[in-house]
Amino acid sequence: MKDSLDAAATSFLKNTLRTWGTPRATAIQHGTLHGKPFVRCVWTATSPNGGETAGTLYLTVFEQQSRRQFVSFVTAMPMKDNDATRRILLPANQSVLSFLPVEGPVNVTASPLGDGRILEPGVRLREVTLQRDDTAAKERLWIYLPDPLPATPIPCIFLAPAGTRPFNGVTLGDNDRPEHLPYVHAGYAVVAYDTDGEWGGSRVPDDQFVNILGQFRQARAGLVNAHAAIDYSLAQLPQIDPKRLYVAGHGSAGSLALLAAEYEPRIAGCLAYAPCTDIFAQVDADHRAKLDHALPGEEDFLAWCSPITAVDRLKCPVFLFQADDDSLYPIARTEQFVQKLQDTNKDVTFTRARKGGHYSAMISQGIPAGIQWLKKQSKPSDAAPNVASAR
């Protein structure tokens, strides 16, 4: 197996990383994680113009349908720039799969949709559970619709739960509803979804903690959860306008909203309230090292899932909100993110509140401002002309 991994790593360097020049391995480390061998390959590449790039390749193997497949996670960083947020995920070729699930349809089995229930006057709630093919974890969707429905399809807001650390997921709870209901009362559909890798914060055995990290990484920091929620909604909810899909979120969920807008082309706009825009910098070096020791490649993964890493991919309209006295995520990092984003995206709105901290300002000022921003966005598309009869 060691020889097979080395051969796959050599092939990956030669065939997939050639866009960086002529790559070469400078250090190779072998190990075992949960009974599966892996190889860590540090590489450098020299481009034709003499530029130097360095990175790390993590390669392991798993069995799927009696067929061996290699899995990789790759980072790259210009050697002259020590800013870790410049690291990016490189695409894999056909013989080596990305360590993070590839883009495309997410196969799920869903519980019956049903008519749901009236949660409060003007709001109908349906709850659905998705079982994806790639994991044993189940993903719940809370689907909110105005009641009664208008005659034409309405925009839809996709939200993940907030209040978690940047390296694990979280499931929906009743305390998330204050972030959901204002959009429904304003006439929008809302689909809230769980993210894989939930951890309550209490001490757990090391193998369980590694499993939590791995679940979140396998779900691409929640991107797979968002992707599955969007796929399901477009297939099962004729009430929503497929051309007016928005992502929103607060805190850690705001980070995922930005990440989803960077990588999900179906998103028409993004609302991020007090997001962590640089996850790599937010997690201190000692903590990153401990995470990387628990699960090799975790430091590189945190750099990859930082919204600032791929900020130039964020092309849709963006609304950001934060209070000056936010004690959790420094507003200075949000300002830096906005400045970089405005270099490649001219449709950026950044609204600040003087007071209100990390949460209260979002509820009292941020979401109302976000809804007003939404109302100025795209007009109804040529979707189905009448959906009021589809509850």
MIBAKOL-85544 format. One record per residue (C-alpha): x, y, z; residue number from 0; residue in three letters; chain. Coordinates in Angstrom, 3 decimals, padded with zeros to 6 digits. Each point is the difference from the previous one (the first is absolute). Last residue first. Layout:
NODE / X / Y / Z / NUM / Ala / A
...
END
This chain:
NODE / -049.168 / 024.729 / 000.037 / 390 / Arg / A
NODE / 000.128 / -000.650 / -003.736 / 389 / Ala / A
NODE / -003.240 / 001.849 / -000.950 / 388 / Ser / A
NODE / 001.779 / 003.327 / 000.179 / 387 / Ala / A
NODE / 002.477 / -001.134 / -002.647 / 386 / Val / A
NODE / -001.080 / 001.988 / -003.018 / 385 / Asn / A
NODE / 002.188 / 001.335 / -002.837 / 384 / Pro / A
NODE / 002.804 / -002.642 / 000.198 / 383 / Ala / A
NODE / 003.297 / 001.848 / -000.275 / 382 / Ala / A
NODE / 000.670 / 002.852 / -002.379 / 381 / Asp / A
NODE / 002.032 / 001.932 / 002.540 / 380 / Ser / A
NODE / -001.218 / 002.370 / 002.717 / 379 / Pro / A
NODE / 002.186 / 003.113 / 000.325 / 378 / Lys / A
NODE / 003.551 / -000.174 / 001.269 / 377 / Ser / A
NODE / 001.253 / 001.970 / 003.002 / 376 / Gln / A
NODE / -001.393 / 003.134 / 001.620 / 375 / Lys / A
NODE / -002.313 / -001.969 / 002.274 / 374 / Lys / A
NODE / 003.001 / -001.990 / 001.192 / 373 / Leu / A
NODE / 001.714 / 003.136 / 001.298 / 372 / Trp / A
NODE / -003.097 / 000.884 / 002.024 / 371 / Gln / A
NODE / 000.055 / -003.518 / 001.402 / 370 / Ile / A
NODE / 003.663 / 000.368 / 000.912 / 369 / Gly / A
NODE / -000.674 / 003.265 / 001.836 / 368 / Ala / A
NODE / -002.715 / -001.696 / 002.061 / 367 / Pro / A
NODE / 002.406 / -002.946 / 000.579 / 366 / Ile / A
NODE / 002.846 / 002.209 / 001.200 / 365 / Gly / A
NODE / -001.765 / 002.454 / 002.294 / 364 / Gln / A
NODE / -001.827 / -001.716 / 002.851 / 363 / Ser / A
NODE / 001.050 / -003.620 / -000.551 / 362 / Ile / A
NODE / 003.545 / 000.628 / -001.268 / 361 / Met / A
NODE / 000.632 / 002.701 / 002.600 / 360 / Ala / A
NODE / -001.030 / -002.406 / 002.741 / 359 / Ser / A
NODE / 002.444 / -002.727 / -001.041 / 358 / Tyr / A
NODE / 003.644 / 001.086 / -000.244 / 357 / His / A
NODE / -000.188 / 003.230 / 001.945 / 356 / Gly / A
NODE / -002.824 / 002.505 / -000.244 / 355 / Gly / A
NODE / 001.754 / 003.295 / -000.510 / 354 / Lys / A
NODE / 001.209 / 002.311 / -002.770 / 353 / Arg / A
NODE / -001.625 / -001.974 / -002.788 / 352 / Ala / A
NODE / 001.711 / -000.496 / -003.337 / 351 / Arg / A
NODE / -001.351 / -000.687 / -003.469 / 350 / Thr / A
NODE / 002.229 / -001.340 / -002.792 / 349 / Phe / A
NODE / -001.637 / -000.227 / -003.422 / 348 / Thr / A
NODE / 001.964 / -001.632 / -002.819 / 347 / Val / A
NODE / -000.979 / 000.036 / -003.678 / 346 / Asp / A
NODE / 003.360 / 001.078 / -001.463 / 345 / Lys / A
NODE / 001.644 / -003.405 / 000.290 / 344 / Asn / A
NODE / 003.661 / -000.595 / -000.918 / 343 / Thr / A
NODE / 001.898 / 002.649 / 002.000 / 342 / Asp / A
NODE / -003.080 / 000.475 / 002.204 / 341 / Gln / A
NODE / 000.593 / -003.429 / 001.505 / 340 / Leu / A
NODE / 003.480 / 000.937 / 001.199 / 339 / Lys / A
NODE / -001.297 / 003.136 / 001.756 / 338 / Gln / A
NODE / -002.988 / -001.870 / 001.424 / 337 / Val / A
NODE / 002.259 / -002.722 / 001.414 / 336 / Phe / A
NODE / 002.270 / 002.577 / 001.622 / 335 / Gln / A
NODE / -003.037 / 001.696 / 001.572 / 334 / Glu / A
NODE / -001.254 / -003.370 / 001.241 / 333 / Thr / A
NODE / 003.415 / -000.608 / 001.553 / 332 / Arg / A
NODE / -000.181 / 003.390 / 001.749 / 331 / Ala / A
NODE / -003.428 / -000.933 / 001.371 / 330 / Ile / A
NODE / 001.734 / -002.390 / 002.358 / 329 / Pro / A
NODE / -002.072 / -003.178 / 000.475 / 328 / Tyr / A
NODE / -001.266 / -000.801 / 003.498 / 327 / Leu / A
NODE / -000.107 / 003.382 / 001.762 / 326 / Ser / A
NODE / -002.179 / 001.772 / -002.561 / 325 / Asp / A
NODE / 000.130 / 003.641 / 001.137 / 324 / Asp / A
NODE / 000.025 / 001.497 / -003.495 / 323 / Asp / A
NODE / -003.076 / -001.997 / -000.915 / 322 / Ala / A
NODE / -000.031 / -002.040 / -003.183 / 321 / Gln / A
NODE / -001.895 / -000.284 / -003.282 / 320 / Phe / A
NODE / 000.948 / -001.291 / -003.417 / 319 / Leu / A
NODE / -002.170 / -000.034 / -003.138 / 318 / Phe / A
NODE / 001.433 / -001.611 / -003.137 / 317 / Val / A
NODE / -001.104 / 000.052 / -003.650 / 316 / Pro / A
NODE / 001.395 / -003.017 / -001.885 / 315 / Cys / A
NODE / 003.633 / -000.257 / -001.134 / 314 / Lys / A
NODE / 001.773 / -001.648 / 002.948 / 313 / Leu / A
NODE / 002.773 / -001.949 / -001.722 / 312 / Arg / A
NODE / 002.541 / 002.767 / 000.781 / 311 / Asp / A
NODE / -000.557 / -000.628 / 003.710 / 310 / Val / A
NODE / 001.420 / -003.495 / -000.321 / 309 / Ala / A
NODE / 002.254 / 000.051 / 003.083 / 308 / Thr / A
NODE / -001.999 / 002.767 / 001.709 / 307 / Ile / A
NODE / -002.903 / -002.372 / 000.589 / 306 / Pro / A
NODE / 002.181 / -002.213 / 002.229 / 305 / Ser / A
NODE / -000.824 / -003.584 / -001.022 / 304 / Cys / A
NODE / 003.404 / -000.555 / -001.622 / 303 / Trp / A
NODE / 002.011 / 001.379 / 002.906 / 302 / Ala / A
NODE / -001.886 / -002.190 / 002.464 / 301 / Leu / A
NODE / 000.639 / -002.978 / -002.286 / 300 / Phe / A
NODE / 003.723 / 000.723 / -000.064 / 299 / Asp / A
NODE / 000.105 / -000.027 / 003.783 / 298 / Glu / A
NODE / -002.060 / -003.201 / 000.058 / 297 / Glu / A
NODE / 002.358 / -001.852 / -002.341 / 296 / Gly / A
NODE / 000.748 / -002.806 / 002.404 / 295 / Pro / A
NODE / -002.850 / -000.613 / 002.482 / 294 / Leu / A
NODE / 000.821 / 000.063 / 003.713 / 293 / Ala / A
NODE / 003.436 / 001.543 / -000.543 / 292 / His / A
NODE / -001.526 / 002.582 / -002.320 / 291 / Asp / A
NODE / -002.551 / 000.903 / 002.649 / 290 / Leu / A
NODE / 002.740 / 000.390 / 002.601 / 289 / Lys / A
NODE / 002.055 / 002.150 / -002.372 / 288 / Ala / A
NODE / -003.002 / 002.185 / -000.771 / 287 / Arg / A
NODE / -000.592 / 000.499 / 003.734 / 286 / His / A
NODE / 003.590 / 001.094 / 000.531 / 285 / Asp / A
NODE / -000.146 / 002.342 / -003.024 / 284 / Ala / A
NODE / -003.163 / 001.805 / 001.078 / 283 / Asp / A
NODE / -003.265 / -000.628 / -001.843 / 282 / Val / A
NODE / -001.236 / 003.362 / -001.316 / 281 / Gln / A
NODE / 002.875 / 000.270 / -002.489 / 280 / Ala / A
NODE / -000.957 / -003.212 / -001.788 / 279 / Phe / A
NODE / -003.698 / 000.871 / 000.194 / 278 / Ile / A
NODE / 000.455 / 003.267 / -001.887 / 277 / Asp / A
NODE / -003.438 / 001.405 / -000.877 / 276 / Thr / A
NODE / -001.672 / -000.873 / 003.293 / 275 / Cys / A
NODE / -003.429 / 001.438 / -000.685 / 274 / Pro / A
NODE / -001.751 / 002.826 / 001.865 / 273 / Ala / A
NODE / -003.142 / -000.306 / -002.160 / 272 / Tyr / A
NODE / 000.505 / -001.413 / -003.493 / 271 / Ala / A
NODE / -002.683 / 000.462 / -002.684 / 270 / Leu / A
NODE / 000.764 / -001.537 / -003.393 / 269 / Cys / A
NODE / -001.540 / 000.353 / -003.455 / 268 / Gly / A
NODE / -001.201 / -001.867 / -003.070 / 267 / Ala / A
NODE / 001.338 / -003.423 / 001.010 / 266 / Ile / A
NODE / -000.186 / -002.650 / -002.731 / 265 / Arg / A
NODE / 003.757 / 000.193 / -000.632 / 264 / Pro / A
NODE / 000.901 / -001.584 / 003.386 / 263 / Glu / A
NODE / 003.731 / 000.357 / 000.773 / 262 / Tyr / A
NODE / 000.506 / 003.595 / 001.138 / 261 / Glu / A
NODE / -003.597 / 000.503 / 001.138 / 260 / Ala / A
NODE / 000.299 / -003.151 / 002.090 / 259 / Ala / A
NODE / 003.173 / 001.308 / 001.646 / 258 / Leu / A
NODE / -001.677 / 003.316 / 000.802 / 257 / Leu / A
NODE / -003.025 / -001.771 / 001.510 / 256 / Ala / A
NODE / 002.329 / -002.364 / 001.873 / 255 / Leu / A
NODE / 001.765 / 002.948 / 001.637 / 254 / Ser / A
NODE / -003.398 / 001.489 / 000.863 / 253 / Gly / A
NODE / -000.901 / -003.312 / 001.626 / 252 / Ala / A
NODE / 003.084 / 000.391 / 002.213 / 251 / Ser / A
NODE / -001.266 / 003.448 / 001.004 / 250 / Gly / A
NODE / -003.455 / 000.580 / -001.492 / 249 / His / A
NODE / -001.353 / -001.466 / -003.215 / 248 / Gly / A
NODE / -001.516 / 000.627 / -003.384 / 247 / Ala / A
NODE / -000.050 / -001.704 / -003.377 / 246 / Val / A
NODE / -002.298 / 001.178 / -002.795 / 245 / Tyr / A
NODE / -001.907 / -001.760 / -002.779 / 244 / Leu / A
NODE / -001.860 / 002.251 / -002.404 / 243 / Arg / A
NODE / 000.339 / -001.723 / -003.364 / 242 / Lys / A
NODE / -001.604 / -003.229 / 001.177 / 241 / Pro / A
NODE / -003.128 / 001.895 / 001.179 / 240 / Asp / A
NODE / -001.539 / -001.944 / 002.864 / 239 / Ile / A
NODE / -003.535 / -001.412 / 000.259 / 238 / Gln / A
NODE / 000.823 / -002.966 / -002.240 / 237 / Pro / A
NODE / 001.743 / -001.539 / 003.031 / 236 / Leu / A
NODE / 001.076 / -003.603 / -000.565 / 235 / Gln / A
NODE / 002.802 / -000.030 / -002.590 / 234 / Ala / A
NODE / 001.356 / 003.499 / 000.578 / 233 / Leu / A
NODE / -000.231 / -000.475 / 003.756 / 232 / Ser / A
NODE / 001.760 / -003.362 / -000.031 / 231 / Tyr / A
NODE / 002.941 / 001.223 / -002.061 / 230 / Asp / A
NODE / 000.308 / 003.156 / 002.117 / 229 / Ile / A
NODE / 000.012 / -001.942 / 003.271 / 228 / Ala / A
NODE / 002.522 / -002.508 / -001.396 / 227 / Ala / A
NODE / 002.341 / 002.795 / -001.103 / 226 / His / A
NODE / -000.265 / 001.717 / 003.374 / 225 / Ala / A
NODE / 000.890 / -003.240 / 001.781 / 224 / Asn / A
NODE / 002.848 / -000.635 / -002.448 / 223 / Val / A
NODE / 001.327 / 003.498 / 000.643 / 222 / Leu / A
NODE / -000.081 / -000.537 / 003.759 / 221 / Gly / A
NODE / 003.747 / 000.260 / 000.645 / 220 / Ala / A
NODE / 000.614 / -002.194 / -003.048 / 219 / Arg / A
NODE / -002.316 / -002.730 / 001.304 / 218 / Ala / A
NODE / 002.972 / -002.366 / 000.196 / 217 / Gln / A
NODE / 001.772 / 002.620 / 002.118 / 216 / Arg / A
NODE / -002.925 / 000.195 / 002.424 / 215 / Phe / A
NODE / -000.208 / -003.776 / 000.266 / 214 / Gln / A
NODE / 003.769 / -000.271 / 000.443 / 213 / Gly / A
NODE / 000.092 / 002.521 / 002.830 / 212 / Leu / A
NODE / -002.788 / -001.855 / 001.801 / 211 / Ile / A
NODE / 001.749 / -003.345 / -000.588 / 210 / Asn / A
NODE / 003.203 / 001.436 / 001.455 / 209 / Val / A
NODE / -001.967 / 001.032 / 003.093 / 208 / Phe / A
NODE / -001.472 / -003.497 / 000.297 / 207 / Gln / A
NODE / 003.455 / -001.574 / -000.244 / 206 / Asp / A
NODE / 001.325 / 002.356 / 002.666 / 205 / Asp / A
NODE / -002.747 / -000.792 / 002.485 / 204 / Pro / A
NODE / -002.367 / 002.923 / 000.678 / 203 / Val / A
NODE / 000.307 / 003.108 / 002.160 / 202 / Arg / A
NODE / -003.022 / 002.270 / -000.183 / 201 / Ser / A
NODE / -000.342 / 002.464 / -002.850 / 200 / Gly / A
NODE / -003.302 / -001.241 / -001.406 / 199 / Gly / A
NODE / 001.591 / -001.327 / -003.150 / 198 / Trp / A
NODE / -001.962 / -000.429 / -003.228 / 197 / Glu / A
NODE / 001.938 / -001.293 / -003.008 / 196 / Gly / A
NODE / -002.423 / 000.540 / -002.867 / 195 / Asp / A
NODE / -002.011 / 003.194 / -000.527 / 194 / Thr / A
NODE / -003.747 / 000.224 / 000.583 / 193 / Asp / A
NODE / -002.285 / 001.956 / -002.342 / 192 / Tyr / A
NODE / -002.308 / 003.013 / -000.089 / 191 / Ala / A
NODE / -002.133 / 000.527 / -003.099 / 190 / Val / A
NODE / -001.805 / 003.349 / 000.038 / 189 / Val / A
NODE / -002.658 / 001.211 / -002.436 / 188 / Ala / A
NODE / -000.319 / 003.758 / -000.212 / 187 / Tyr / A
NODE / -003.003 / 002.295 / 000.497 / 186 / Gly / A
NODE / 001.264 / 002.427 / 002.661 / 185 / Ala / A
NODE / -001.633 / -002.132 / 002.717 / 184 / His / A
NODE / 002.083 / -002.907 / -001.292 / 183 / Val / A
NODE / 003.225 / 002.040 / 000.136 / 182 / Tyr / A
NODE / -000.693 / 001.102 / 003.581 / 181 / Pro / A
NODE / -000.612 / -003.642 / 001.035 / 180 / Leu / A
NODE / 003.424 / -001.509 / -000.624 / 179 / His / A
NODE / 002.486 / 001.833 / 002.242 / 178 / Glu / A
NODE / -002.395 / -000.014 / 002.970 / 177 / Pro / A
NODE / -000.454 / -003.746 / -000.734 / 176 / Arg / A
NODE / 003.567 / -001.017 / 000.868 / 175 / Asp / A
NODE / -000.725 / -000.295 / 003.740 / 174 / Asn / A
NODE / -002.382 / -002.854 / -000.836 / 173 / Asp / A
NODE / 002.949 / -002.140 / -001.051 / 172 / Gly / A
NODE / 001.632 / -001.072 / -003.256 / 171 / Leu / A
NODE / 003.062 / -002.226 / 000.000 / 170 / Thr / A
NODE / 003.667 / 000.986 / 000.175 / 169 / Val / A
NODE / 003.226 / -000.471 / -001.945 / 168 / Gly / A
NODE / 003.676 / 000.003 / 000.957 / 167 / Asn / A
NODE / 003.223 / 001.887 / -000.780 / 166 / Phe / A
NODE / -001.156 / 003.630 / 000.163 / 165 / Pro / A
NODE / -001.557 / -000.388 / 003.443 / 164 / Arg / A
NODE / -003.770 / 000.129 / 000.311 / 163 / Thr / A
NODE / -002.618 / 002.615 / 000.797 / 162 / Gly / A
NODE / -001.864 / 000.208 / -003.284 / 161 / Ala / A
NODE / -002.376 / -002.410 / -001.719 / 160 / Pro / A
NODE / 000.072 / -000.140 / -003.813 / 159 / Ala / A
NODE / -002.169 / 002.230 / -002.177 / 158 / Leu / A
NODE / -001.447 / -000.155 / -003.510 / 157 / Phe / A
NODE / -002.293 / 002.894 / -001.037 / 156 / Ile / A
NODE / -002.566 / -000.570 / -002.741 / 155 / Cys / A
NODE / -001.557 / 002.511 / -002.375 / 154 / Pro / A
NODE / -003.694 / -000.427 / -000.857 / 153 / Ile / A
NODE / -001.853 / -001.791 / -002.769 / 152 / Pro / A
NODE / -003.262 / 001.647 / -001.135 / 151 / Thr / A
NODE / -003.547 / -000.055 / 001.393 / 150 / Ala / A
NODE / 001.004 / 001.060 / 003.502 / 149 / Pro / A
NODE / -000.057 / -002.601 / 002.779 / 148 / Leu / A
NODE / -002.386 / 000.233 / 002.940 / 147 / Pro / A
NODE / 001.885 / -000.750 / 002.128 / 146 / Asp / A
NODE / 003.615 / 000.961 / -000.607 / 145 / Pro / A
NODE / 002.299 / -003.022 / -000.330 / 144 / Leu / A
NODE / 002.564 / -001.436 / 002.422 / 143 / Tyr / A
NODE / 001.934 / -003.184 / -000.738 / 142 / Ile / A
NODE / 002.052 / -001.368 / 002.887 / 141 / Trp / A
NODE / 002.409 / -002.503 / -001.487 / 140 / Leu / A
NODE / 001.687 / -002.773 / 001.972 / 139 / Arg / A
NODE / 003.194 / -001.702 / -001.102 / 138 / Glu / A
NODE / 000.719 / -003.573 / 001.023 / 137 / Lys / A
NODE / 003.490 / -001.332 / 000.582 / 136 / Ala / A
NODE / 000.861 / -003.452 / -001.352 / 135 / Ala / A
NODE / 001.962 / 001.599 / -002.796 / 134 / Thr / A
NODE / 000.557 / 000.001 / -003.764 / 133 / Asp / A
NODE / -003.474 / -001.118 / -001.127 / 132 / Asp / A
NODE / -001.724 / 002.910 / 001.688 / 131 / Arg / A
NODE / -002.962 / -000.513 / 002.328 / 130 / Gln / A
NODE / -002.217 / 003.074 / 000.029 / 129 / Leu / A
NODE / -002.552 / 000.732 / 002.716 / 128 / Thr / A
NODE / -002.919 / 002.326 / -000.708 / 127 / Val / A
NODE / -001.905 / 002.445 / 002.202 / 126 / Glu / A
NODE / -002.769 / 002.239 / -001.288 / 125 / Arg / A
NODE / -000.937 / 003.344 / 001.522 / 124 / Leu / A
NODE / -002.832 / 002.331 / -001.021 / 123 / Arg / A
NODE / 000.271 / 003.647 / 001.070 / 122 / Val / A
NODE / -002.654 / 002.746 / -000.170 / 121 / Gly / A
NODE / -001.245 / -000.417 / 003.567 / 120 / Pro / A
NODE / 002.423 / -002.251 / 001.889 / 119 / Glu / A
NODE / 001.459 / -003.419 / -000.638 / 118 / Leu / A
NODE / -002.864 / -001.085 / -002.257 / 117 / Ile / A
NODE / 000.729 / -003.628 / -000.707 / 116 / Arg / A
NODE / 001.569 / -002.205 / -002.664 / 115 / Gly / A
NODE / -001.837 / -001.060 / -003.150 / 114 / Asp / A
NODE / 002.085 / -003.128 / -000.525 / 113 / Gly / A
NODE / 003.609 / -000.214 / -001.249 / 112 / Leu / A
NODE / 000.543 / -003.736 / 000.399 / 111 / Pro / A
NODE / 003.524 / -000.926 / 001.197 / 110 / Ser / A
NODE / 002.791 / 000.497 / -002.494 / 109 / Ala / A
NODE / 002.582 / -002.318 / -001.568 / 108 / Thr / A
NODE / 002.965 / 001.924 / -001.312 / 107 / Val / A
NODE / 002.467 / 000.044 / -002.900 / 106 / Asn / A
NODE / 001.912 / 003.285 / -000.140 / 105 / Val / A
NODE / 000.177 / 001.300 / -003.561 / 104 / Pro / A
NODE / 003.368 / 001.430 / -001.031 / 103 / Gly / A
NODE / 003.132 / 001.393 / 001.603 / 102 / Glu / A
NODE / 002.625 / -002.396 / 001.312 / 101 / Val / A
NODE / 000.081 / -001.002 / 003.638 / 100 / Pro / A
NODE / 003.072 / 001.331 / 001.840 / 99 / Leu / A
NODE / 003.047 / -002.232 / -000.148 / 98 / Phe / A
NODE / -000.155 / 000.591 / -003.739 / 97 / Ser / A
NODE / 000.080 / -003.153 / -002.079 / 96 / Leu / A
NODE / 003.135 / -001.287 / -001.699 / 95 / Val / A
NODE / -000.288 / -001.875 / -003.279 / 94 / Ser / A
NODE / -002.367 / 002.435 / -001.656 / 93 / Gln / A
NODE / 002.059 / 003.072 / 000.854 / 92 / Asn / A
NODE / -000.270 / 001.974 / 003.201 / 91 / Ala / A
NODE / -000.648 / 003.714 / 000.226 / 90 / Pro / A
NODE / 002.313 / 002.150 / 002.135 / 89 / Leu / A
NODE / -001.135 / 001.411 / 003.317 / 88 / Leu / A
NODE / 001.500 / 003.367 / 000.735 / 87 / Ile / A
NODE / 002.520 / 001.478 / 002.404 / 86 / Arg / A
NODE / 000.149 / 003.793 / -000.077 / 85 / Arg / A
NODE / -001.489 / 000.072 / 003.493 / 84 / Thr / A
NODE / 003.330 / -001.252 / 001.309 / 83 / Ala / A
NODE / 001.584 / 003.390 / -000.627 / 82 / Asp / A
NODE / 003.699 / -000.877 / -000.326 / 81 / Asn / A
NODE / 000.245 / 001.418 / -003.509 / 80 / Asp / A
NODE / 003.294 / -000.564 / -001.835 / 79 / Lys / A
NODE / -000.551 / -003.753 / -000.013 / 78 / Met / A
NODE / -003.306 / 000.287 / -001.838 / 77 / Pro / A
NODE / -002.416 / -002.371 / 001.773 / 76 / Met / A
NODE / -001.588 / -003.271 / -001.043 / 75 / Ala / A
NODE / -002.253 / -002.439 / 001.809 / 74 / Thr / A
NODE / -001.043 / -003.510 / -000.911 / 73 / Val / A
NODE / -002.425 / -002.463 / 001.516 / 72 / Phe / A
NODE / -000.038 / -003.402 / -001.618 / 71 / Ser / A
NODE / -002.061 / -003.176 / -000.150 / 70 / Val / A
NODE / 001.044 / -003.072 / -001.933 / 69 / Phe / A
NODE / -002.620 / -002.487 / -001.063 / 68 / Gln / A
NODE / -000.008 / -003.768 / 000.344 / 67 / Arg / A
NODE / -003.045 / -001.754 / -001.414 / 66 / Arg / A
NODE / -002.053 / -002.502 / 001.954 / 65 / Ser / A
NODE / -002.984 / 002.389 / -000.043 / 64 / Gln / A
NODE / 002.117 / 002.657 / 001.666 / 63 / Gln / A
NODE / 003.257 / -000.842 / 001.749 / 62 / Glu / A
NODE / 002.154 / 002.757 / 001.404 / 61 / Phe / A
NODE / 003.419 / 001.459 / -000.586 / 60 / Val / A
NODE / 002.079 / 002.840 / 001.406 / 59 / Thr / A
NODE / 001.868 / 002.956 / -001.437 / 58 / Leu / A
NODE / 000.923 / 003.308 / 001.595 / 57 / Tyr / A
NODE / 001.881 / 002.372 / -002.292 / 56 / Leu / A
NODE / 001.743 / 003.065 / 001.383 / 55 / Thr / A
NODE / 000.987 / 003.181 / -001.769 / 54 / Gly / A
NODE / 002.760 / 002.200 / -001.351 / 53 / Ala / A
NODE / 000.155 / 002.373 / -002.964 / 52 / Thr / A
NODE / 003.088 / 001.631 / -001.522 / 51 / Glu / A
NODE / 000.001 / 002.438 / -002.916 / 50 / Gly / A
NODE / 002.767 / -000.412 / -002.576 / 49 / Gly / A
NODE / -001.942 / 001.103 / -003.075 / 48 / Asn / A
NODE / -000.423 / -003.607 / -001.149 / 47 / Pro / A
NODE / -001.525 / -000.885 / 003.405 / 46 / Ser / A
NODE / 001.967 / -001.775 / 002.712 / 45 / Thr / A
NODE / -001.924 / -002.346 / 002.261 / 44 / Ala / A
NODE / 000.372 / -001.076 / 003.606 / 43 / Thr / A
NODE / -001.388 / -002.994 / 001.826 / 42 / Trp / A
NODE / -000.650 / -001.320 / 003.507 / 41 / Val / A
NODE / -001.495 / -003.485 / -000.204 / 40 / Cys / A
NODE / -002.065 / -001.486 / 002.786 / 39 / Arg / A
NODE / -000.850 / -003.656 / -000.578 / 38 / Val / A
NODE / -002.914 / -001.863 / 001.491 / 37 / Phe / A
NODE / -000.709 / -003.507 / 001.181 / 36 / Pro / A
NODE / -003.423 / -000.945 / 001.358 / 35 / Lys / A
NODE / -000.439 / -001.613 / 003.400 / 34 / Gly / A
NODE / -001.629 / 003.050 / 001.498 / 33 / His / A
NODE / 002.893 / 002.159 / -001.230 / 32 / Leu / A
NODE / 003.284 / -001.651 / -000.914 / 31 / Thr / A
NODE / 003.230 / 001.734 / -000.949 / 30 / Gly / A
NODE / 002.479 / 000.753 / -002.743 / 29 / His / A
NODE / 002.015 / 003.208 / -000.408 / 28 / Gln / A
NODE / 001.547 / 001.309 / -003.211 / 27 / Ile / A
NODE / 002.166 / 003.106 / -000.320 / 26 / Ala / A
NODE / 001.186 / 002.133 / -002.947 / 25 / Thr / A
NODE / -002.262 / -001.398 / -002.721 / 24 / Ala / A
NODE / 000.363 / 001.669 / -003.370 / 23 / Arg / A
NODE / -002.344 / 002.118 / -002.102 / 22 / Pro / A
NODE / 000.955 / 001.422 / -003.420 / 21 / Thr / A
NODE / -002.224 / 002.989 / -000.695 / 20 / Gly / A
NODE / -003.072 / 000.938 / 001.988 / 19 / Trp / A
NODE / -002.367 / -001.239 / -002.710 / 18 / Thr / A
NODE / 001.866 / -003.320 / 000.316 / 17 / Arg / A
NODE / -001.730 / -000.696 / 003.294 / 16 / Leu / A
NODE / -002.458 / -002.581 / -001.335 / 15 / Thr / A
NODE / 002.210 / -002.184 / -002.190 / 14 / Asn / A
NODE / 003.457 / -000.240 / 001.547 / 13 / Lys / A
NODE / -000.863 / 000.672 / 003.633 / 12 / Leu / A
NODE / -003.054 / -002.249 / -000.160 / 11 / Phe / A
NODE / 001.951 / -002.795 / -001.672 / 10 / Ser / A
NODE / 002.713 / 000.179 / 002.665 / 9 / Thr / A
NODE / -002.643 / -000.060 / 002.731 / 8 / Ala / A
NODE / -001.701 / -003.006 / -001.606 / 7 / Ala / A
NODE / 003.329 / -001.846 / -000.233 / 6 / Ala / A
NODE / 000.810 / 000.791 / 003.637 / 5 / Asp / A
NODE / -003.449 / -001.194 / 001.044 / 4 / Leu / A
NODE / 000.390 / -003.242 / -001.938 / 3 / Ser / A
NODE / 003.469 / -000.581 / 001.444 / 2 / Asp / A
NODE / -001.331 / 000.417 / 003.539 / 1 / Lys / A
NODE / -002.892 / -002.357 / -000.774 / 0 / Met / A
END
